[in-house]
Amino acid sequence: MIDRATRTVLFFDMGEGHKAWFRNRLSGWDPDYIEQWLRKNTSFTQIYRLGVDQDNVSPFEDNYGHTLFACMRSEAI
C-alpha cells in the first residue's frame, strides 16, 4: 500500500520503540529497523534519513526524537 501512495517521493515518519507512547507496541523499531523494513516492503530505490525532530517539550518530551525519511524511486512505477 505504501507504494501506491506516491509515484516518486514519499516522506515517511512513524513511532519508534523509544517513545513512551509506543514502547510496548513498537519494541525494536528504531531508525535502522524502519529503514530495513522500508527497503524490504516497498519498491523505493533510495531511502534517506533527513533528520531527527528536536521538539521534545513538556509534557510529552518522552514522545519525540523520531527520524524523518525520504523514500524515492529513480523512475515512476
ChimeraX attribute file (.defattr): number of C-alpha atoms within 10 A of each C-alpha:
attribute: neighborCount
match mode: 1-to-1
recipient: residues
	/A:1	7
	/A:2	12
	/A:3	14
	/A:4	8
	/A:5	9
	/A:6	15
	/A:7	14
	/A:8	15
	/A:9	17
	/A:10	17
	/A:11	14
	/A:12	16
	/A:13	15
	/A:14	12
	/A:15	21
	/A:16	24
	/A:17	18
	/A:18	19
	/A:19	18
	/A:20	14
	/A:21	15
	/A:22	14
	/A:23	15
	/A:24	11
	/A:25	11
	/A:26	14
	/A:27	12
	/A:28	14
	/A:29	18
	/A:30	16
	/A:31	20
	/A:32	10
	/A:33	12
	/A:34	19
	/A:35	17
	/A:36	11
	/A:37	12
	/A:38	17
	/A:39	15
	/A:40	10
	/A:41	11
	/A:42	13
	/A:43	14
	/A:44	23
	/A:45	13
	/A:46	12
	/A:47	19
	/A:48	12
	/A:49	16
	/A:50	12
	/A:51	12
	/A:52	14
	/A:53	11
	/A:54	10
	/A:55	11
	/A:56	12
	/A:57	10
	/A:58	8
	/A:59	7
	/A:60	12
	/A:61	13
	/A:62	13
	/A:63	20
	/A:64	19
	/A:65	17
	/A:66	19
	/A:67	19
	/A:68	17
	/A:69	21
	/A:70	16
	/A:71	22
	/A:72	19
	/A:73	16
	/A:74	11
	/A:75	9
	/A:76	10
	/A:77	11
